[in-house]
Amino acid sequence: MKAINLILLLIVIGSLGYMGWRKIPKFDDGQKAPDFTAQTFKGQDFTLSELQGNIILLDFWGSWCGPCLQENPQLVRLYNTYKDVQFKNADKFIMVSIGLEKKEDSWHRAIENYNLDWPYHISHLKRMRDPIAKLYGVREIPTKYLIDEKGNIIGVNQSFEELDAYLAKRAK
């Protein structure tokens, strides 16, 4: 009986370790954000490095993801609060959303229904096999990367309180 309990305990510990590993982001604070080029949902060419000089929140989400949809009102509030603010050493705050989707119509409908009014929405319609998600090591959603005006990652999966505090501190 003790052997069975020990084996079960090891399986539980191993599973928890694996789940924790899955949640670890690929990049840490201070690392350069990997550049990518894609098309927005409106067909415009987009390259992340062209936004250098701005504070960027790179948000990986899905219209089919309950926790993502629950966060959308907070994203909208954050964007509306800071989209026109002047920052110390940065031009402005920009949101870039990467939709890990399979169905384009569901993605577009979610953008509209949740008032995700920023211009940078990208999806390759490959869900978790999206090349940008792979580049950033996204293993679960929602996942967020905060990128400074120099193109460096300065926060990964921060709370909305932490994001708000950072942006408020940087505002002129």
Summary of the structure (lengths in Angstrom):
residues: 172
radius of gyration: 18.0
end to end distance: 65.3
largest distance: 65.4
contacts: 487
relative contact order: 0.21
helix: 42%
strand: 22%
